[in-house]
Amino acid sequence: MSAKQPQTPRPDMAQPHRAGDIKPFPDGKVSYLSPAPLPTGAAPLDFNQAIGEVNEAYLDFGGSLPTPFTWQFTLGGPFISFLMLAFLFPFLGAVIFFIVSKDVQFFLVGWNGLSERMFNLALGGGGGALVLALAIKAHFHFKFREDVPTRFHRQRREVAFAPGGGKPPIIVPWESVAAWVTQAQGATQYGVQRQYGLGLGFIDAETGQQHFLELPQPGMPLAMGLWESVRAYMEYEVHTREEIQDPHGLHCPGDPPYEGVHTFHHARRRLHRRYREGEIGLFKVTLWYLWHILDLWTIPFHLAEWEIRAIQKAERKTLPESLDAWSQPLPKSEWAQPSEELKRLSTKVRALHKQNPQRPITEIFAEVYEAKNLTA
């Protein structure tokens, strides 16, 4: 039986769109968040660390570095699979033998027989899963080297896209960039598969060519949070990467600007502090230690630091040098200002969202634009 994968078509940028528009397709829908970039009410959160450098003038989107989580998944998944096949399944099988027979001898016979057979299967299955996971990790490692970030300059209120292929970067106004979140699902032999993503797009005014930047996301709230991180930065509502990537305060002054062994130890100290203060109980502490033991403790964090050093040593691609002058900070007197329409619409969106925070933000966007058209 063939799997029917969810389809996530790209929007046609030649068709006019605005925040609040929803375009359905057979297996899902596209919900527009911009233009104009109105506040979504979502918490600005870059869960997958898609955002790279952040400073007073610009933010790099799509230029992030690898994280320990990817190594935890790469190593922890196969290791946990091995433990389950080699030990958990034989134990459960032996328990069933004991329940049926009511004889401890049958438990021992079942354990010895199943563990001997399952151990070799666990080695083969776990080893195969590890090789596959490492191959996928290697693919993304080289992809990190090749990725060229998109730069959002908030003082200029402009966005620089690098189309690649030696072509010069394209600079467009911030308020003209379209943003959307995609939800799709499809039936497979394993059940319903859901897909989410955040997309950005614009049309090159000189050539009329459409350009897209799309990032898959684990879920709808995380896609919204990633877009809100960019929007909030451009509107001076957040100012540092720690605000959107480190909500638990796991970075300290002087730490490297990425996740590594230092964040692991900060997290462990924070866990102990919360336990001492009675904020959490012993059960959560035990789960934290169990999870990290199964994920091989600090090994993924050391590997993440090694991979980051390798990428930096290889001189990963960045935006062209022609953008160096454009990227510099401007005197405050020269900062571009948001349009009056964006400020007016944003104020109305915030007021409606405050009245009913549970209401879908796309409905609020649509109501704001409808009221604008009635009063025009």
KEMI-590894 format. One record per atom (N, C-alpha, C, O): residue in three letters; x, y, z. Coordinates in pm, whole numbers, plus 50000, padded with zeros to 5 digits. Layout:
BEGIN
ALAXYZ
...
END
This chain:
BEGIN
MET500864988050000
MET500005000050000
MET500885012350000
MET501715013850089
SER500725021149905
SER501545033049895
SER501055043649989
SER499855044750016
ALA501995051550039
ALA501645062350130
ALA501325074850052
ALA502015078549958
LYS500265081150094
LYS499905093850033
LYS500435105050121
LYS499915107550229
GLN501485111650073
GLN502125121950154
GLN501315134950149
GLN500715138150047
PRO501295142350261
PRO500605155150261
PRO501245164550160
PRO502475165150148
GLN500425171850090
GLN500905181449992
GLN500855195550053
GLN499845199450111
THR501945202950038
THR501995216650088
THR502385225849973
THR503555229449959
PRO501425229749890
PRO501745237949774
PRO502185251949813
PRO501765257249916
ARG503025257749730
ARG503445271549754
ARG502355281149706
ARG501725278849603
PRO502135291849781
PRO501165301849736
PRO501645308749609
PRO502845309449582
ASP500715313849533
ASP501045321849415
ASP501195336249460
ASP500205343049491
MET502445341049463
MET502695354549512
MET502145365249419
MET502005376849458
ALA501815361449295
ALA501255371149201
ALA499825374949241
ALA499325385449200
GLN499165366349320
GLN497835369349368
GLN497935377649497
GLN498715374149585
PRO497165388349509
PRO497265396649630
PRO496815389049754
PRO495785382449753
HIS497605390049861
HIS497275383949989
HIS497485394050100
HIS498205403950084
ARG496855391450212
ARG497065399650330
ARG496875390950454
ARG496325379950446
ALA497315396050567
ALA497185388550692
ALA495725385150718
ALA494835393650707
GLY495485372550753
GLY494125367950780
GLY493515359850668
GLY492535352650689
ASP494095360750547
ASP493585352650436
ASP493875337850462
ASP494945334350513
ILE492935329250426
ILE493105314850438
ILE492795308450304
ILE491725310550247
LYS493735300850253
LYS493575294250124
LYS493575279050145
LYS494635273250170
PRO492425272650135
PRO492395257950153
PRO492905250850029
PRO492825256049917
PHE493435238850049
PHE493765229749941
PHE493335215749985
PHE492955214050101
PRO493365205849898
PRO492715192949930
PRO493105186850063
PRO492255180850129
ASP494345188050105
ASP494775181350228
ASP495115191050341
ASP495725186950440
GLY494745203550329
GLY495095212850435
GLY494745227150398
GLY493835229650319
LYS495485236550456
LYS495225250650429
LYS496485258950453
LYS497395254850525
VAL496495270850392
VAL497555280650410
VAL496925292850478
VAL495945298350428
SER497485297050591
SER496975308550665
SER498025319550661
SER499155317650704
TYR497645331250608
TYR498575342250591
TYR498685350650717
TYR497685353550782
LEU499925354450752
LEU500205362950866
LEU500755376550824
LEU500915385450908
SER501035378050697
SER501605390350644
SER501515389450492
SER501395378350441
PRO501565400450418
PRO501615414350465
PRO500245419350511
PRO499235413650468
ALA500165429450593
ALA501235435350672
ALA501525426550793
ALA500675418550833
PRO502735427750852
PRO503125419050963
PRO502435423151093
PRO503015430351175
LEU501195418451112
LEU500425422051231
LEU500805412851348
LEU501215401551325
PRO500675417451472
PRO501005409151589
PRO500075397151599
PRO498865398551583
THR500635385451626
THR499855373151629
THR499375369351769
THR498505360751783
GLY499925375651871
GLY499565371952007
GLY500295359552056
GLY500165355852173
ALA501055352951968
ALA501815341052007
ALA503075345152081
ALA503585356252063
ALA503575336152165
ALA504835338752235
ALA505985337552135
ALA506075327552065
PRO506865347552128
PRO508005346452036
PRO508955335552084
PRO509605337052188
LEU509035324652009
LEU509845313352051
LEU510445306451929
LEU509715302051840
ASP511755305651926
ASP512475298851818
ASP512915285151871
ASP514065283351910
PHE511995275551873
PHE512245262451933
PHE513365255051863
PHE514225249151929
ASN513365255251730
ASN514375247851652
ASN515625255951624
ASN516515251451551
GLN515695267951681
GLN516845276851663
GLN517145279251516
GLN518265277251469
ALA516105283451444
ALA516265287151303
ALA516905300751287
ALA517355304351178
ILE516955308351395
ILE517515321851391
ILE518965321451434
ILE519305315351535
GLY519825327851355
GLY521245328051385
GLY521635340551462
GLY521195342651575
GLU522455348751400
GLU522955360651470
GLU521835370851490
GLU520995373051403
VAL521845377051609
VAL520905387751642
VAL521705398851708
VAL522405396551806
ASN521605410951654
ASN522255422451718
ASN521335434451709
ASN520165433051674
GLU521845446151739
GLU520985458051746
GLU520425462051611
GLU519415469051604
ALA521085457651502
ALA520655462051369
ALA519935451351290
ALA518955454351222
TYR520395438751296
TYR519805428651209
TYR519695415151278
TYR520325412351380
LEU518845406851217
LEU518625392951259
LEU518815384051137
LEU518285387051030
ASP519555373151154
ASP519755363551045
ASP518785351951065
ASP518795345351169
PHE517975349650964
PHE516955339150969
PHE517375327750877
PHE517685329950760
GLY517385315550932
GLY517815304050853
GLY519305302050860
GLY519845293850785
GLY519995309250947
GLY521445307650959
GLY521855302251094
GLY522915305751145
SER521025293851153
SER521305288851287
SER522355277851284
SER522735272851177
LEU522825274251403
LEU523825263651418
LEU523165250951472
LEU522065251651527
PRO523825239351458
PRO523275226951513
PRO523065227751664
PRO523715235651732
THR522155219651715
THR521835219751857
THR522055205751915
THR522065195851841
PRO522245204752047
PRO522365191552110
PRO521155182652087
PRO521275170352085
PHE519965188752070
PHE518755180652051
PHE518875171551930
PHE518425160051935
THR519495176451821
THR519635168051702
THR520535156051730
THR520295145051679
TRP521565158151812
TRP522435146951849
TRP521735137751949
TRP521945125551945
GLN520915143352037
GLN520135134852128
GLN519215125652049
GLN519085113852081
PHE518595131051946
PHE517715122951861
PHE518525112651783
PHE518105101151770
THR519685116951729
THR520505108051645
THR521035096151725
THR521005084851677
LEU521515098751847
LEU522105088151928
LEU521095081652022
LEU521095069452040
GLY520235089952081
GLY519305084852181
GLY518255075652123
GLY517885065752186
GLY517765078752003
GLY516745070351941
GLY517205055951921
GLY516555046651969
PRO518335053851852
PRO518835040151836
PRO519175033451970
PRO518925021551987
PHE519745041052065
PHE520115035052193
PHE518875030452270
PHE518865019552327
ILE517845038852273
ILE516615035052342
ILE515955023152272
ILE515415014252338
SER516005022952138
SER515455011452064
SER516184998652100
SER515574988052117
PHE517514999552111
PHE518304987752149
PHE517914982752289
PHE517724970752309
LEU517784992052385
LEU517434988052521
LEU516044981452526
LEU515844971752598
MET515114986952449
MET513764981252451
MET513754967152392
MET513134958052448
LEU514444965352278
LEU514454952152214
LEU515254941952296
LEU514864930352308
ALA516364946452352
ALA517254937152420
ALA516784933552560
ALA517044922452608
PHE516104942852629
PHE515784940552769
PHE514294941852802
PHE513744933352872
LEU513654952352753
LEU512254954552792
LEU511334943952734
LEU510534938152807
PHE511434941252605
PHE510544931452543
PHE510734917352601
PHE509744910552629
PRO512004912652620
PRO512154899552685
PRO511574899252826
PRO510994889152867
PHE511724910152900
PHE511174910553036
PHE509644909553032
PHE509054902053109
LEU509014917252943
LEU507564916752933
LEU507094902952890
LEU506084897852940
GLY507824896752795
GLY507464883352752
GLY507584873252865
GLY506734864452880
ALA508654874552946
ALA508824865553061
ALA507724867453163
ALA507264857753224
VAL507294879853183
VAL506194882553276
VAL504914875753229
VAL504154870353310
ILE504674875953098
ILE503484869353044
ILE503554854353067
ILE502564848053105
PHE504764848453046
PHE504944834153075
PHE504594831153222
PHE503944821253253
PHE505054840053311
PHE504824837853454
PHE503334839053489
PHE502814831153567
ILE502654849153429
ILE501234851053459
ILE500424838953412
ILE499494834653481
VAL500764833653296
VAL500024822253241
VAL500284809553322
VAL499374801753350
SER501564807453360
SER501944794953424
SER501894795253576
SER501784784853640
LYS501984807353635
LYS502054808853781
LYS503294801853839
LYS503294797653954
ASP504344800753757
ASP505544793553800
ASP506754802353769
ASP506964806553655
VAL507564805153874
VAL508744813553855
VAL509704807353755
VAL510404814553684
GLN509744794153748
GLN510644787353655
GLN510334791153511
GLN511244792653429
PHE509064792753480
PHE508674796753345
PHE509124811153316
PHE509444814553202
PHE509134819653419
PHE509644833353400
PHE511104832853359
PHE511504839853266
LEU511914824653428
LEU513334823753397
LEU513574817653260
LEU514454822053185
VAL512774807453227
VAL512904801253094
VAL512544811252984
VAL513224812452883
GLY511444818453008
GLY511034828452909
GLY512054839552893
GLY512324843952782
TRP512624844153005
TRP513634854852999
TRP514874850152924
TRP515364857152835
ASN515374838452958
ASN516594833552892
ASN516374831352742
ASN517214835052660
GLY515234825252708
GLY514964822652567
GLY514774835352486
GLY515344836652377
LEU513974844552537
LEU513694856852462
LEU514884866152457
LEU515154872152353
SER515604867452567
SER516724876852568
SER517824872452472
SER518464880752408
GLU518034859152462
GLU519064854352370
GLU518704857352226
GLU519564861152147
ARG517444855752191
ARG517014858452053
ARG516944873452025
ARG517354878151919
MET516424880952121
MET516194895152098
MET517484903352100
MET517534914052039
PHE518524898452168
PHE519744906452177
PHE520384908452040
PHE520794919552006
ASN520464897751962
ASN521034899051828
ASN520154907951739
ASN520664915951660
LEU518834906551754
LEU517924915151679
LEU518094929751719
LEU518044938751636
ALA518304931851850
ALA518494945551900
ALA519774951651845
ALA519814963351808
LEU520834943451841
LEU522094948551786
LEU521934952451639
LEU522374963151597
GLY521294943651562
GLY521094946751420
GLY520184958551398
GLY520484967551319
GLY519034958551469
GLY518084969451452
GLY518624982751502
GLY518494992951435
GLY519234982551622
GLY519804994851675
GLY520954999951591
GLY521085012051569
GLY521794990651543
GLY522904994851457
GLY522435000751325
GLY522965010751278
GLY521414994451265
GLY520864999851141
GLY520245013551161
GLY520415022451078
ALA519525015251272
ALA518905028151302
ALA519975038751324
ALA519815050351284
LEU521085034851389
LEU522155044451414
LEU522825048751283
LEU523095060651264
VAL523075039351194
VAL523685042851065
VAL522775052350987
VAL523235062250931
LEU521475049250984
LEU520535057950914
LEU520485071750977
LEU520485081750906
ALA520445072351110
ALA520385085251179
ALA521655093351154
ALA521575105551135
LEU522805086851153
LEU524065093951126
LEU524115098950982
LEU524645109750956
ALA523555091250889
ALA523525095750748
ALA522655108150735
ALA523025117650665
ILE521515108150802
ILE520635120050799
ILE521335131850864
ILE521265143050814
LYS522015129250976
LYS522735140051044
LYS523825145750957
LYS524015157950954
ALA524555137150884
ALA525595141950794
ALA525015150650683
ALA525605160750644
HIS523835146650631
HIS523175154550528
HIS522895168650578
HIS523175178550509
PHE522335169550699
PHE522005182750752
PHE523265190450793
PHE523265202750792
HIS524325183350829
HIS525575190250863
HIS526085198150742
HIS526445209850755
PHE526115191650626
PHE526595198650507
PHE525585209050459
PHE525955218950396
LYS524315206750490
LYS523305216750456
LYS523505229350538
LYS523315240450488
PHE523895227750665
PHE524195239250750
PHE525295247750687
PHE525245260050689
ARG526315240950629
ARG527415248350569
ARG526975256450448
ARG527495267250421
GLU525995250950374
GLU525605257250248
GLU524505267750265
GLU524345276550180
ASP523755266750375
ASP522635276050394
ASP523125290450404
ASP524065293550477
VAL522475299150330
VAL522755313550337
VAL521565320050407
VAL520435318550363
PRO521805327250516
PRO520685332850590
PRO519985344250516
PRO520555350550427
THR518765346650556
THR518025358550513
THR518145368750625
THR517915365550741
ARG518515380950590
ARG518825391050692
ARG517695401350702
ARG517285407350603
PHE517205403150824
PHE516165412950854
PHE516805424850925
PHE517285423551038
HIS516835436250859
HIS517445448450915
HIS516325457350969
HIS515585463450892
ARG516215457951100
ARG515055465051156
ARG515205480151152
ARG514205487251146
GLN516435485151154
GLN516595499651148
GLN516255504951009
GLN515755516150996
ARG516515497150907
ARG516145500850771
ARG514715496150737
ARG514115501050642
ARG514195486550817
ARG512925480050788
ARG512945474150647
ARG512055476250565
GLU514035466350623
GLU514235459650496
GLU514705445350521
GLU515185442050629
VAL514545436950419
VAL514935422950427
VAL515805419750307
VAL515465423150193
ALA516955413150331
ALA517865409450224
ALA517815394250203
ALA518145386550293
PHE517385390250084
PHE517345376150046
PHE518515373249952
PHE518825381249864
ALA519165361949972
ALA520235357649882
ALA519715346449793
ALA519545335249842
PRO519445348949666
PRO518865338649579
PRO519845327449546
PRO519425316949498
GLY521145329349570
GLY522135318949539
GLY522525319049393
GLY522055327349315
GLY523395309749358
GLY523855308849219
GLY524685320649174
GLY524735323749055
GLY525335327449270
GLY526135338949236
GLY525345351449205
GLY525915361649166
LYS524015350949221
LYS523185362649192
LYS523255372549307
LYS523425368549423
PRO523125385349277
PRO523195395449384
PRO522005394249478
PRO520935389649437
PRO522175398249603
PRO521065397649699
PRO519925406849658
PRO520135416949590
ILE518735403249701
ILE517535411049671
ILE517045417349800
ILE516865410449900
ILE516845430349798
ILE516405437649917
ILE514985442549895
ILE514685449049795
VAL514105439249989
VAL512695442949977
VAL512235449350108
VAL512835446950213
PRO511185457650103
PRO510655463650226
PRO510075453050320
PRO509455443450275
TRP510295454750448
TRP509825445350549
TRP508315443450543
TRP507835432150552
GLU507575454150528
GLU506115453150533
GLU505515446850408
GLU504315444150404
SER506345444450306
SER505835438250183
SER506045423150181
SER505525416350092
VAL506795417850276
VAL507095403550278
VAL505855395750321
VAL505235398950422
ALA505505385550245
ALA504385376850281
ALA504885365750371
ALA505965360250350
ALA504085362450472
ALA504395351250561
ALA503145342850577
ALA502035348150581
TRP503315329750586
TRP502165320850601
TRP502565308450679
TRP503745304650683
VAL501595302250740
VAL501795289250803
VAL500955279150727
VAL499805281950691
THR501525267450703
THR500865256950627
THR500535245250719
THR501365240850798
GLN499305240350708
GLN498875228250778
GLN498405218350671
GLN497575221550586
ALA498945206350678
ALA498555196050580
ALA498515182550649
ALA499205180350748
GLN497695173750597
GLN497655160150649
GLN497285150550537
GLN496645154150439
GLY497725138150555
GLY497435127850456
GLY497415114250522
GLY498065112250625
ALA496685104950465
ALA496565091450520
ALA497695082650468
ALA497975082450349
THR498345075350559
THR499345065550524
THR498975052150589
THR498005051350664
GLN499745041750558
GLN499475028850620
GLN499755029150769
GLN499395019750840
TYR500405039850817
TYR500705041050959
TYR499735050451031
TYR499875052951151
GLY498755055650959
GLY497795064751019
GLY497835078250950
GLY498345079350838
VAL497305088351016
VAL497255101850960
VAL498565109050989
VAL499005109851104
GLN499185114150885
GLN500435121550900
GLN500145136450884
GLN499515140650786
ARG500615144350979
ARG500385158750976
ARG501705166050950
ARG502775161650992
GLN501585177050880
GLN502755184850841
GLN502475199550864
GLN501375204450837
TYR503485206550916
TYR503345220950941
TYR504595227950888
TYR505665221950878
GLY504435240450854
GLY505585247950806
GLY505345262850810
GLY504205267550809
LEU506445270250813
LEU506405284750804
LEU507045288750672
LEU508135284150640
GLY506365297250596
GLY506885301650468
GLY506975316750459
GLY506155323950517
LEU507975321550388
LEU508125335750356
LEU508275337050206
LEU508835328250141
GLY507765347950150
GLY507855349650006
GLY507705364049964
GLY507175372350038
PHE508185366849844
PHE508055380349786
PHE508305379249637
PHE508735368849587
ILE508035389949568
ILE508285390749424
ILE509375400949399
ILE509295412249447
ASP510395396949325
ASP511465406249288
ASP510875416749194
ASP510385413449086
ALA510925429149235
ALA510305439849158
ALA510955441649021
ALA510295445948927
GLU512245438349009
GLU512955440448883
GLU512655429448781
GLU512505432248662
THR512565417148827
THR512405405848734
THR511005399848736
THR510625392648644
GLY510235402848842
GLY508925396748856
GLY508965382348904
GLY507935375648910
GLN510175377348938
GLN510325363448982
GLN509875362049127
GLN510115370849210
GLN509225350649156
GLN508785347749292
GLN509895340449367
GLN510575331649312
HIS510075344149494
HIS511095337949578
HIS510435333049706
HIS509515339349758
PHE510925321549755
PHE510315315249873
PHE511405310549969
PHE512505306849929
LEU511045310850096
LEU511855305050202
LEU510905297350291
LEU509995303150350
GLU511115284050302
GLU510165275650376
GLU510915267050478
GLU511945261050447
LEU510375266450599
LEU510965258550706
LEU509905249550766
LEU508895254550816
PRO510085236250763
PRO509145227250831
PRO509195229550980
PRO510245232951035
GLN508055227651048
GLN507955229851191
GLN507265217951257
GLN506445211351194
PRO507585215051385
PRO506965203651452
PRO505475205451478
PRO504745195551492
GLY505005217851486
GLY503595220051516
GLY503195234251485
GLY504035242951461
MET501885236551485
MET501355249751452
MET501815260651550
MET502245271251506
PRO501745258351683
PRO502195268851776
PRO503655272551757
PRO504025284151773
LEU504505262751722
LEU505915265751704
LEU506165273551575
LEU507055281951570
ALA505365270751471
ALA505475278751348
ALA505075293151374
ALA505735302451328
MET503975294951449
MET503545308551485
MET504575315451571
MET504865327251552
GLY505155308051668
GLY506145313951756
GLY507395318351683
GLY507995328551718
LEU507805310651580
LEU508985314351503
LEU508735327151425
LEU509585336151423
TRP507575328151359
TRP507255340451287
TRP507165352251384
TRP507655363151354
GLU506535350151499
GLU506395360951596
GLU507765365651647
GLU507935377351680
SER508735356451652
SER510095360351693
SER510675370551596
SER511265380551637
VAL510495367951466
VAL511005377251364
VAL510225390351368
VAL510825401151367
ARG508895389351373
ARG508075401451373
ARG508355410151496
ARG508475422351485
ALA508465403651614
ALA508705411151737
ALA510075417851734
ALA510235428951785
TYR511065411251676
TYR512375417451664
TYR512305429851575
TYR512825440351610
MET511655428551460
MET511575439751367
MET510815451551425
MET511035462951383
GLU509925449051520
GLU509135459851580
GLU509675463751718
GLU508965470051796
TYR510925459951748
TYR511615463951872
TYR510915458751998
TYR510945465352102
GLU510275447051988
GLU509625441152105
GLU510525430752171
GLU510375428052290
VAL511445424852097
VAL512515416552153
VAL513815421552091
VAL513825427451984
HIS514935418952162
HIS516195424952119
HIS517365415252115
HIS518395418252054
THR517225403552178
THR518345394152183
THR517875380152146
THR516685377052152
ARG518815371752107
ARG518485357952074
ARG518065350252198
ARG517235341152190
GLU518625353852314
GLU518275346852437
GLU516785348252469
GLU516195339052526
GLU516185359352433
GLU514755361452462
GLU513865351652387
GLU512785348152435
ILE514295347152271
ILE513445338452189
ILE513925323952187
ILE513175314952150
GLN515185321652226
GLN515715307952225
GLN516035302752364
GLN516305290852381
ASP516015311452463
ASP516425307352597
ASP515425312352701
ASP515785320052790
PRO514155307952690
PRO513145312952784
PRO513385308752928
PRO512825314953019
HIS514205298352951
HIS514475293653087
HIS515785299053144
HIS516205295053252
GLY516435308253071
GLY517625314653123
GLY518805305253142
GLY519445305453247
LEU519085296853041
LEU520165287153053
LEU521495292352999
LEU522485284952997
HIS521535304852956
HIS522785311152916
HIS523185321253024
HIS522335328353078
CYS524465321753052
CYS524995331253149
CYS525975340553079
CYS526475337252971
PRO526255352253138
PRO527225361353076
PRO528555354353053
PRO529065347453142
GLY529105356152935
GLY530375349852901
GLY530245336352834
GLY531235331052784
ASP529035330652830
ASP528835317752763
ASP528925319352611
ASP528645330152559
PRO529325308752540
PRO529265309252394
PRO527825311252347
PRO526895307152417
PRO527625317352231
PRO526265320452184
PRO525585308552117
PRO524955310252012
TYR525695296752175
TYR525025284852122
TYR524835275052237
TYR525385276852346
GLU524055264652211
GLU523835254352313
GLU525015244752317
GLU525545240852213
GLY525415241152437
GLY526515231852453
GLY526535226052593
GLY525515225852661
VAL527705221352634
VAL527835215252766
VAL527465225152876
VAL526925221352979
HIS527765237952852
HIS527455248052954
HIS525945248952980
HIS525525250753094
THR525125247852875
THR523675248652896
THR523155236152969
THR522195236953044
PHE523805224652946
PHE523415212553019
PHE523615214553169
PHE522725211553249
HIS524775219553206
HIS525055221353349
HIS524185232353409
HIS523765231453524
HIS523915242953331
HIS522995253353380
HIS521615247353405
HIS520965250553504
ALA521165238653314
ALA519845232453329
ALA519805223553453
ALA518805223253525
ARG520885216253479
ARG520925207353596
ARG520905215553725
ARG520215211953821
ARG521655226553727
ARG521645235153846
ARG520265241453866
ARG519785242653979
ARG519645245453755
ARG518295251353766
ARG517315241053818
ARG516445244353898
LEU517435228453774
LEU516565217753822
LEU516695216053973
LEU515685215054043
HIS517925215854023
HIS518155214054166
HIS517625226054245
HIS517055224454353
ARG517805238054189
ARG517295249954258
ARG515785249554269
ARG515235252454375
ARG515105245854160
ARG513645245154162
ARG513155234454260
ARG512115235954324
TYR513925223454272
TYR513555212954368
TYR513725217854512
TYR512875215454597
ARG514845224854539
ARG515085229954674
ARG514015240154715
ARG513625240754832
GLU513565247954619
GLU512565258254649
GLU511145252754649
GLU510205260254672
GLY510985239754623
GLY509665233654626
GLY508825236154503
GLY507625233454503
GLU509455241254396
GLU508695244254274
GLU508335231354199
GLU507285230654135
ILE509205221254208
ILE508945208254147
ILE509225197354249
ILE509875199854351
GLY508745185354222
GLY508945174154313
GLY510015164554267
GLY510635166454162
LEU510215154054346
LEU511245144254317
LEU510945136554188
LEU511855132054120
PHE509655135054155
PHE509285127754034
PHE509845134553910
PHE510415127853824
LYS509705147753899
LYS510215154953782
LYS511745154553778
LYS512335153753670
VAL512375155153895
VAL513845154153898
VAL514285140553846
VAL515235139553768
THR513605130053891
THR513945116553846
THR513765115053696
THR514605109253628
LEU512645120453643
LEU512415119653499
LEU513495126953421
LEU513935122253316
TRP513935138453472
TRP514985146053403
TRP516255137853395
TRP516875137053288
TYR516665131753504
TYR517895123853504
TYR517735111353417
TYR518665107653345
LEU516575104953423
LEU516345093053341
LEU516425096453193
LEU517055089253115
TRP515785107453153
TRP515805111653013
TRP517225114052964
TRP517595109452857
HIS518005121353043
HIS519355124652997
HIS520295112653004
HIS521245111952926
ILE520055103253095
ILE520855091053095
ILE520585083052968
ILE521505078052904
LEU519285081852932
LEU518945074652809
LEU519465081752685
LEU519735075352583
ASP519625094952693
ASP520165102652581
ASP521675104452591
ASP522255113252527
LEU522315095852672
LEU523785095152680
LEU524415107352745
LEU525515111452710
TRP523685113252840
TRP524195123552930
TRP524745135552852
TRP523995142052779
THR526045138852866
THR526565150952801
THR527165148352664
THR527645157652599
ILE527165135652619
ILE527795132652489
ILE527165140752375
ILE527915146352295
PRO525805141752363
PRO525245149952255
PRO525665164552262
PRO525795171152159
PHE525875169752381
PHE526275183752397
PHE527725185752352
PHE528045195752289
HIS528585176252385
HIS529965176952336
HIS530005175852184
HIS530755183052119
LEU529205166852127
LEU529185165251982
LEU528645177651912
LEU529125181351805
ALA527645184151973
ALA527115196451914
ALA528195207251910
ALA528335214351810
GLU528965208452017
GLU530045218352019
GLU531105215051915
GLU531615223951847
TRP531425201951901
TRP532395197951799
TRP531895201251660
TRP532655206251577
GLU530605198651633
GLU530055201351500
GLU530055216251470
GLU530335220351358
ILE529725224351571
ILE529735238851551
ILE531125243751518
ILE531295252051428
ARG532125238751589
ARG533505242751559
ARG533905238551418
ARG534595245851348
ALA533455226651375
ALA533785221951240
ALA533145230851134
ALA533775233951033
ILE531905234951157
ILE531225243651061
ILE531895257351055
ILE532105262850948
GLN532225262651172
GLN532875275651175
GLN534255275151110
GLN534655284551042
LYS534985264151131
LYS536305262751071
LYS536205261550919
LYS537095266050848
ALA535125255650871
ALA534935253850727
ALA534465266650659
ALA534265266850538
GLU534285277450736
GLU533845290350682
GLU532535288850606
GLU532485290350483
ARG531485285950682
ARG530175284350621
ARG529785296850543
ARG530285307850570
LYS528905295050448
LYS528505306150361
LYS527715316650438
LYS526915313450526
THR527955328950403
THR527225340150463
THR526715348950350
THR526945346150232
LEU526025359450386
LEU525545368850286
LEU526735375650217
LEU527785377250278
PRO526565379650092
PRO527685385650016
PRO528255398050084
PRO527565405150158
GLU529545400450056
GLU530205412150115
GLU529565425250071
GLU529705435450138
SER528845424949959
SER528185437149911
SER527145442250011
SER526725453850003
LEU526725433450105
LEU525735437650204
LEU526375442550334
LEU525655446050427
ASP527705442950340
ASP528355447150464
ASP527945461350503
ASP527595463950619
ALA527985470450407
ALA527615484250438
ALA526135485350473
ALA525765492650565
TRP525295477950399
TRP523855477950426
TRP523555472550565
TRP522575476650628
SER524375463250615
SER524125456650742
SER524535465050862
SER524175461850976
GLN525275475750840
GLN525765483650954
GLN524615491051023
GLN523625494550959
PRO524765493451156
PRO523745501251227
PRO523665515551173
PRO524635520951122
LEU522485521351186
LEU522255535151143
LEU522095544251264
LEU521705539651371
PRO522415557051248
PRO522075566451356
PRO520565566351380
PRO519785564651286
LYS520155568151503
LYS518725567051535
LYS517875576851455
LYS516715574151426
SER518455587951420
SER517705597851342
SER517365592751202
SER516475598151137
GLU518085582451155
GLU517855577251021
GLU517035564251021
GLU516805558450916
TRP516595559851138
TRP515805547551143
TRP514495549151067
TRP513795559151082
ALA514175539150985
ALA512875539050916
ALA511765536351018
ALA511985529551118
GLN510595541650992
GLN509475540451083
GLN508365531751022
GLN508205531550900
PRO507605524751105
PRO506485516951051
PRO505445526050988
PRO505295537651027
SER504735520750890
SER503695528650823
SER502555531550920
SER502335524051015
GLU501865542150895
GLU500715545850980
GLU499645535050976
GLU498985532351077
GLU499475528750859
GLU498465518250848
GLU498825506250935
GLU497965500651003
LEU500095502350934
LEU500515490951017
LEU500305494151165
LEU499825485551239
LYS500645506051207
LYS500465509651349
LYS498985509551386
LYS498615504851493
ARG498135514751298
ARG496705515251326
ARG496095501151331
ARG495335497951423
LEU496435492851233
LEU495905479251231
LEU496415471051349
LEU495675463251408
SER497695472851384
SER498275465251495
SER497595468651626
SER497355459851709
THR497285481451645
THR496595485551768
THR495225478851778
THR494835474351885
LYS494495478151667
LYS493175471751668
LYS493285456751692
LYS492455450951763
VAL494295450451632
VAL494485436151652
VAL494755433051799
VAL494195423651854
ARG495615441051861
ARG495925438652003
ARG494705440452091
ARG494515433052188
ALA493865450352059
ALA492675452652139
ALA491695440952127
ALA491135436452227
LEU491485436052006
LEU490565424751986
LEU491115411852047
LEU490365403952104
HIS492405409852037
HIS493005397852096
HIS492915398352248
HIS492715387952312
LYS493055410152307
LYS492945411452452
LYS491535408152499
LYS491355402552607
GLN490515411652418
GLN489135408652453
GLN488855393652454
GLN488125388652540
ASN489445386452360
ASN489205372052350
ASN490495365052303
ASN490665362652184
PRO491405361752398
PRO492695355852360
PRO492565342252292
PRO493495337952223
GLN491435335152310
GLN491275321852252
GLN490795322252106
GLN490785312052038
ARG490425333952060
ARG489915335051924
ARG491045333351824
ARG492125338951845
PRO490855325851714
PRO491915324351614
PRO492385337851562
PRO491575346551528
ILE493685339451555
ILE494235352451517
ILE493875356151374
ILE493765367951341
THR493695346051286
THR493335349151148
THR491935355351141
THR491685363851055
GLU491035351351231
GLU489705357651236
GLU489815372251278
GLU489105380851227
ILE490705374851372
ILE490905388751416
ILE491485397051302
ILE491045408251279
PHE492485391551232
PHE493045398851118
PHE491945402151016
PHE491855413450969
ALA491125392050984
ALA490075394150884
ALA489075404750930
ALA488635412950850
GLU488715404651059
GLU487765414651110
GLU488345428651103
GLU487645438151070
VAL489625429951134
VAL490275443051130
VAL490285448550988
VAL490015460350966
TYR490605439850891
TYR490625444550753
TYR489215447550701
TYR489025456850622
GLU488245439750744
GLU486855442250703
GLU486385455650756
GLU485735463250684
ALA486715458650883
ALA486345471650940
ALA487055482950866
ALA486485493650845
LYS488295480450827
LYS489055490650753
LYS488375493650618
LYS488255505150577
ASN487915482950549
ASN487285484850419
ASN485945492150433
ASN485575500050346
LEU485215489450543
LEU483915496050562
LEU484065510950589
LEU483205518950552
THR485185514550654
THR485375528650687
THR486155536150580
THR486295548350586
ALA486655528550481
ALA487455535050376
ALA486555543650286
ALA487035549850192
END
